[in-house]
Each structure stands twice: as structure tokens, then as C-alpha cells.
Amino acid sequence: MTKIIPQPGILDIELYEGGASHVDGVSNVVKLSSNENPFGASEAAKEAFRKVAFDLHRYPSSDHRALREAIGEKHGLDPARVICGAGSDEIIAFLCQAYAGPGDEVIHTEHGFALYKIGALANGATPVEVSERERVTDVDAILAACSERTKLVFIANPNNPTGTMIGEGELTRLAAGLPEQALLVIDGAYAEYVEGYDGGARLVDARDNVFMTRTFSKLYGLGALRVGWGYGPDHVIGVLNRVRGPFNLSQAALVAAEAAIGDTAWTEKCRNDNTRLRAWLAEALAGHGVVSDTSMANFILARFSSQAEAEACDTFLRSEGLIVRRVAGYKLPNCLRITVGDEPSCRRVAHAVGQFMGDE
């Protein structure tokens, strides 16, 4: 037996599985499993990406200044307090690496994003799972779970895979109630889909114990390039920049993201279409007896009567070339998460669910 062993916690990690993208023996597949923008990236982002081909021999910026300034201008934030990473996943990893270790606890909710638990275990910390209230973040339950060992508290708002969210008042109450050594991390991966919501930015500016993460993978359609960012107090940004590699983002990713954030016409079109089609799809599924909570993101969490029914529906959808996401790993065995696609995709999946339920 080998004596070369990893750090404690790492072998306890269950490997993350992304959304499937193909079905054996089935052509004309529609992928609705990874919450991608069905309309893709803007033409401005694509053009910026193409132009980088002439400078592939050059190292990218190590401080991401141009992108940080573009983010700051777009959202009214101090660019010096913005950090960029290879997706918001990397920002989450930085936070766990910097603030959580053996003997520390990292709180996440029962249906929260899997990487919070992975980040804790990867650094030898103890993940603490807190119950939700009817698939909604429960602030009182989180506060009750806090202890002198709590270092990080992760919540996604809107949450993935539920699509639900809590209001600014509840976020403020949560931040105010945390123990003094704990940092609240608000994952705003889907914040752009909520009209008038700043993802927690005002709370970050008001307190020194709140950090916000965001991504270009969803509304901006840059999932392939892996671009995320975080916004926080000076003392946190200074720490994270010490563990961040100097060239963690490619030049292609940097310039495409900068172009994407400036193309407001495209993002407005994508947001409006998502809002319209999300409401239509939720109503269509409900008409077939498949209910869902009000989603504030770019997906719907469809609830079936049992795990067996959900899995049978998924199998039927795959046979029809429709790939959605089983979420039993998020303790939602009777649910399927369905990305809001373009209109033909939404109509196709609603029709197929109706066929499965015996309505069409």
C-alpha cells in the first residue's frame, strides 16, 4: 500500500459531475442540463475573442485591470476591490483556501451548490449542512448552526438548483448575526436574471464581513472561457490576491468578458427572453401536473410525485433527445432541473413532459 497520501478531507470529496451533453444513439439533442445561455455570447464578445488569435504568444495581464475597471463601471463598484478568477468556482476555492482549514467549519444549505462542501473538504475544514425551509434559505437555521469554529457561510442567492432567493433584509439580518470571525459569501451566479438586484454589493459596501461572487458563465454566455469575479472588503481582497496565481485568466477570457459586459443590448435581450420563457415553461409544466417554486434564475426545478417518476421522466426525455439534470445529489430526488432554453427548446420539453404524463 502506498504511503503517499493526500491531505485530510480530500478523499471524502465526491467527484463533481457536470451536466450531460449527449445521449448515445440520439441525434438532434437539446442540452438543458447546465444552465447555459441558449443564445450564446454576444457578437462583441465573439469578435474580441477572434482578435486575440493574433496575440497568442503574449502573456495576459496579471492584474486584470481592464476587466476590473469595466466591472466597476458597469456595477458602480470600486475596481480595486474586485478580483477575477477562472469562473466563480475559483473564487470560492480561494476563499476556502485562505480562510478554512482543520478545525474550522464551513456552513452551506442542504440544497446549495456542491462546490461549497468540496472547497471545505479540500482544505481540511468541516462542512456543516443547514436545512432549508421549503427549498428556501433559512436564515434562522444558519444562525443557529454557527459556532466559534464557523469561518465561512456560503449561500447562493438565487439558489442553485432551487431557483429561490431571499430578500435584502434577510441577507442583512444574516450578516449582522454571524459570529465575528465568520465571513458571509453571497454567490450571485444568477443575480443578473433578477431585475434590480445587485447580488449583495450594497451589503458588501456596508459591512466588513460580506463577500460577493459573480460569473460570466450564465447571462453573458461565456461558460467555455471560465470567467468569474468577486467583490469584497479590502482586507479580504488583499488576502485572496496573495493566493491567486498571476496568470489565472487567459487573454481571450479577459477581452471577451470585457466586451460582453459592455454589450448591454445583448444582455437585456437575453434577460427579457429568459423571463418570458421561464414563466411560460413553468405554467406549461404546471398544466401537466408538474409543479415548481417561483424561479428567479434561468432554470426551473420541476417537482414530481416521487423519485421513481422523476427518473422515469428523465429517461423518457433523453429518449426524445432532451437532456435535463437529475438533482438527487442535492437531496431533491423527486425533482429535475430544467434550463430555460430558447422558445423551440422550451416548447419541445414541455410537450415531451406532457407526453410522459399522459396529457398529449
C-alpha positions in Angstrom: 0.0 0.0 0.0 1.3 3.4 -0.9 2.4 5.8 1.8 1.8 8.8 -0.5 -1.5 10.1 0.9 -3.4 13.4 0.3 -4.3 15.9 3.0 -7.2 15.0 5.3 -10.7 15.6 3.8 -9.7 15.2 0.1 -10.7 11.6 -0.3 -14.0 12.4 1.3 -14.9 14.6 -1.7 -17.5 13.1 -4.1 -16.4 14.0 -7.6 -18.5 16.8 -9.2 -20.4 15.8 -12.3 -21.3 18.4 -14.8 -24.5 18.4 -16.9 -24.5 15.7 -19.6 -24.3 16.9 -23.2 -25.1 13.9 -25.4 -27.2 10.8 -25.4 -25.9 7.6 -27.1 -27.8 6.8 -30.3 -29.8 10.0 -30.3 -29.2 12.9 -32.6 -30.6 16.5 -32.6 -30.0 16.7 -28.8 -31.2 19.7 -26.8 -29.0 20.3 -23.8 -30.9 21.8 -20.9 -28.7 20.4 -18.1 -26.1 23.1 -17.4 -28.0 26.5 -17.2 -26.2 27.9 -20.2 -27.4 30.9 -22.1 -29.3 29.3 -25.1 -28.5 32.4 -27.2 -24.8 32.2 -26.6 -22.3 35.1 -26.2 -22.8 38.5 -27.8 -21.2 39.3 -31.2 -19.0 41.8 -29.4 -17.6 39.1 -27.2 -17.0 36.7 -30.1 -15.2 39.4 -32.1 -13.0 40.2 -29.2 -12.2 36.5 -28.9 -11.3 36.2 -32.6 -8.9 39.2 -32.4 -6.9 37.6 -29.6 -5.7 35.0 -32.1 -3.1 37.5 -33.3 -1.5 37.7 -29.8 -1.5 34.2 -28.6 2.3 34.4 -27.9 1.7 37.2 -25.3 1.1 36.6 -21.6 -2.2 38.0 -20.3 -2.5 40.8 -17.8 -1.6 39.6 -14.3 -3.8 42.2 -12.5 -6.9 42.1 -14.8 -7.1 45.8 -14.5 -9.1 46.5 -17.7 -11.8 43.9 -16.8 -11.9 45.0 -13.2 -12.5 48.6 -14.3 -15.2 47.5 -16.8 -16.9 45.6 -14.0 -16.6 48.6 -11.7 -18.1 50.9 -14.2 -21.0 48.6 -15.0 -22.0 47.9 -11.4 -20.8 51.1 -9.7 -18.1 49.3 -7.7 -14.5 50.1 -6.6 -12.3 48.2 -9.1 -9.6 47.9 -6.5 -11.9 45.6 -4.5 -12.7 43.3 -7.5 -10.8 40.1 -8.0 -11.1 37.9 -11.1 -10.9 34.1 -11.4 -11.4 31.2 -13.7 -15.1 31.1 -13.0 -16.6 32.0 -9.7 -15.6 28.4 -8.8 -12.0 29.6 -8.5 -13.0 32.5 -6.3 -14.9 30.0 -4.0 -11.7 27.9 -3.9 -9.6 30.9 -3.0 -11.9 31.7 -0.1 -11.8 28.2 1.3 -8.0 28.0 0.8 -7.5 31.3 2.6 -10.0 31.1 5.5 -10.9 27.5 6.2 -8.7 24.7 7.5 -8.6 21.8 10.0 -10.8 22.6 13.0 -12.8 25.2 11.1 -16.4 24.9 9.9 -17.9 26.0 6.6 -21.7 26.4 6.5 -23.8 25.7 3.4 -27.5 24.9 2.9 -28.9 21.5 2.2 -29.7 22.2 -1.4 -26.8 24.6 -2.0 -24.1 24.4 -4.7 -21.9 21.3 -4.4 -18.6 23.3 -4.6 -19.1 24.8 -1.1 -18.7 21.4 0.5 -15.9 20.4 -1.9 -14.0 23.6 -1.0 -14.3 22.9 2.7 -13.1 19.3 2.5 -10.3 20.1 0.1 -8.8 22.3 2.8 -9.4 20.0 5.7 -12.3 22.0 7.1 -15.6 20.6 8.2 -18.7 21.3 6.1 -21.9 22.0 8.1 -25.1 21.4 6.2 -28.1 23.5 7.3 -31.7 22.8 6.4 -33.8 25.0 4.2 -37.4 25.9 4.6 -39.4 24.5 1.7 -36.4 24.9 -0.6 -35.7 28.5 0.5 -32.6 29.6 2.5 -33.5 29.7 6.3 -31.6 32.5 8.0 -32.6 31.4 11.5 -31.3 27.9 10.8 -28.0 29.2 9.6 -27.5 31.5 12.6 -28.4 28.6 14.9 -25.7 26.4 13.2 -22.9 29.0 13.8 -20.2 28.4 16.4 -16.8 29.7 17.4 -15.4 27.4 14.7 -17.5 28.9 11.8 -15.3 30.7 9.3 -17.3 30.8 6.1 -21.1 30.8 5.4 -22.0 30.2 1.7 -25.4 30.9 0.3 -26.4 31.2 -3.4 -29.0 33.9 -4.0 -30.8 33.0 -6.2 -30.0 29.4 -5.2 -29.0 26.6 -7.5 -30.7 24.2 -8.0 -33.9 25.6 -6.4 -34.1 29.0 -8.2 -35.5 30.5 -5.0 -34.0 33.6 -3.2 -34.3 35.7 0.0 -34.6 39.4 0.1 -32.0 42.1 1.1 -33.5 42.4 4.6 -32.8 38.7 5.3 -29.3 39.0 3.9 -28.6 41.9 6.1 -30.0 40.1 9.2 -27.8 37.1 8.4 -24.7 39.2 8.0 -25.4 41.1 11.3 -26.0 37.9 13.2 -22.8 36.0 12.3 -20.0 35.5 14.8 -17.2 38.0 14.5 -14.7 35.6 12.9 -17.1 34.4 10.1 -17.4 35.7 6.5 -20.7 35.6 4.6 -20.2 34.7 1.0 -23.2 35.5 -1.3 -22.9 33.6 -4.5 -24.6 35.7 -7.2 -24.1 33.5 -10.2 -27.7 34.1 -11.2 -28.0 37.7 -9.9 -28.2 39.1 -13.5 -31.5 37.4 -14.0 -33.2 39.3 -11.2 -34.2 42.8 -12.2 -33.0 45.5 -9.8 -30.9 43.1 -7.7 -27.3 43.9 -7.0 -26.2 40.5 -5.9 -25.3 41.8 -2.4 -23.0 44.6 -3.5 -24.6 47.2 -1.2 -24.2 44.8 1.7 -20.5 44.3 0.9 -20.0 48.1 0.9 -21.8 48.4 4.2 -20.0 45.7 6.2 -16.6 44.1 6.5 -17.9 40.5 6.8 -19.6 40.1 3.5 -18.2 38.9 0.1 -20.0 38.5 -3.2 -19.1 36.2 -6.1 -20.4 36.6 -9.7 -19.8 34.9 -13.1 -19.8 35.4 -16.8 -20.9 31.8 -17.5 -24.7 32.4 -17.3 -26.3 35.5 -18.7 -23.1 36.5 -20.6 -22.8 33.1 -22.3 -19.1 32.6 -21.6 -19.1 29.3 -19.8 -16.4 27.9 -22.1 -13.9 30.6 -21.1 -14.3 30.3 -17.3 -14.5 33.9 -16.1 -15.8 34.9 -12.7 -15.2 37.6 -10.2 -15.6 38.6 -6.6 -16.2 41.8 -4.7 -15.3 42.3 -1.0 -13.7 44.3 1.7 -10.1 45.4 1.2 -8.8 43.0 3.9 -10.3 40.0 2.0 -9.3 41.1 -1.5 -5.7 41.6 -0.2 -5.7 38.0 1.1 -7.2 36.4 -2.0 -4.7 38.2 -4.3 -1.9 36.5 -2.3 -3.2 33.1 -3.2 -4.3 33.8 -6.7 -1.9 32.8 -9.5 -0.6 35.7 -11.5 -1.9 34.4 -14.9 -5.1 32.6 -13.8 -7.1 34.0 -16.7 -6.2 33.8 -20.4 -6.2 37.0 -22.5 -9.0 35.5 -24.6 -11.2 35.2 -21.5 -10.3 38.7 -20.3 -11.1 40.6 -23.5 -14.2 38.6 -24.3 -15.6 39.3 -20.8 -14.8 43.0 -21.1 -16.6 43.1 -24.4 -19.5 41.1 -23.0 -20.1 43.3 -20.0 -20.3 46.4 -22.3 -22.9 44.9 -24.6 -26.0 45.9 -22.6 -28.4 45.5 -25.5 -27.5 41.8 -25.8 -27.8 41.1 -22.1 -31.1 42.9 -21.9 -32.4 40.8 -24.8 -31.2 37.6 -23.1 -32.7 38.5 -19.7 -36.0 39.5 -21.1 -36.3 36.4 -23.2 -35.4 34.3 -20.2 -38.0 36.0 -18.0 -40.7 35.4 -20.6 -39.9 31.8 -21.4 -39.3 30.9 -17.8 -42.9 32.0 -16.9 -44.3 30.2 -20.0 -42.4 26.9 -19.2 -43.4 26.9 -15.5 -47.1 27.4 -16.5 -46.9 24.7 -19.2 -45.3 22.2 -16.8 -47.9 23.0 -14.1 -50.6 22.3 -16.7 -49.3 18.8 -16.9 -49.3 18.4 -13.1 -45.6 19.2 -12.7 -45.2 22.0 -10.2 -42.3 24.2 -9.3 -41.3 27.0 -7.0 -41.1 30.6 -8.4 -37.6 30.6 -10.0 -35.5 33.8 -10.2 -32.8 32.2 -12.3 -32.5 30.7 -15.8 -33.9 27.3 -14.9 -36.9 25.6 -13.3 -36.9 23.0 -10.6 -39.7 20.6 -11.7 -41.2 18.6 -8.9 -42.7 15.1 -9.5 -44.7 12.9 -7.1 -41.7 10.6 -6.4 -38.1 9.8 -7.3 -39.2 7.0 -9.5 -41.5 9.3 -11.5 -38.7 11.9 -11.9 -36.2 9.4 -13.1 -38.7 7.8 -15.5 -39.4 11.2 -16.9 -35.7 11.9 -17.3 -35.3 8.6 -19.1 -38.2 9.4 -21.5 -36.8 12.9 -22.1 -33.4 11.5 -23.0 -35.0 9.1 -25.5 -36.5 12.2 -27.1 -33.1 14.0 -27.2 -33.8 16.3 -24.3 -31.1 16.4 -21.6 -32.1 17.8 -18.2 -30.5 17.5 -14.8 -31.3 15.0 -12.1 -30.6 16.6 -8.7 -30.8 13.7 -6.2 -27.3 14.6 -5.2 -28.7 17.9 -3.9 -31.3 16.0 -1.8 -34.0 16.6 -4.3 -34.6 13.1 -5.7 -38.1 13.8 -6.9 -37.0 16.8 -9.0 -35.5 17.6 -12.4 -33.7 20.9 -13.0 -34.6 22.2 -16.5 -32.7 25.0 -18.1 -34.8 27.7 -19.7 -33.8 27.3 -23.4 -34.9 29.2 -26.5 -38.5 29.1 -27.4 -38.4 25.9 -29.6 -36.5 24.1 -26.8 -39.0 25.2 -24.1 -41.9 24.1 -26.3 -40.2 20.8 -27.1 -39.5 19.9 -23.4 -43.0 21.0 -22.3 -44.6 18.8 -25.0 -42.4 15.8 -24.0 -43.2 16.1 -20.3 -46.9 16.3 -21.3 -46.5 13.1 -23.3 -44.8 11.4 -20.4 -47.6 12.5 -18.0 -50.2 11.1 -20.4 -51.6 14.5 -21.4 -50.6 14.6 -25.0 
